[in-house]
Amino acid sequence: MKPLDRFNLDHNRIVYLLPDEFTEEAFFIEEARKVSKVNVFSIHASQYECPVDLRGQTVQVRFDRQQRDRLVVYFKGQRMGQAQPLNPILNGRQSRQEAI
């Protein structure tokens, strides 16, 4: 039987996933990145700010291969949030305390 014929036979039983942001993230690729002392990491020649304070840590960044406008940061298997493009003016004005 041809694959197309089999698909047509089973078409009524197929349940499609609802489109939402978490289902979309299942198909993102993942790359590890080191976060700098100013809470910034670089990927594909662009700099992004972490959504939470993860200075000096290694994070996993997930993104779509085709559209790199949405980067999701994971740390130790937990979703931390979406990274934003670096704003050097605001980033330079943030007060930082050294972690002991």
Order of alpha helices (4+ residues) and beta strands (2+ residues): alpha-alpha-beta-beta-beta-beta-beta-beta-alpha
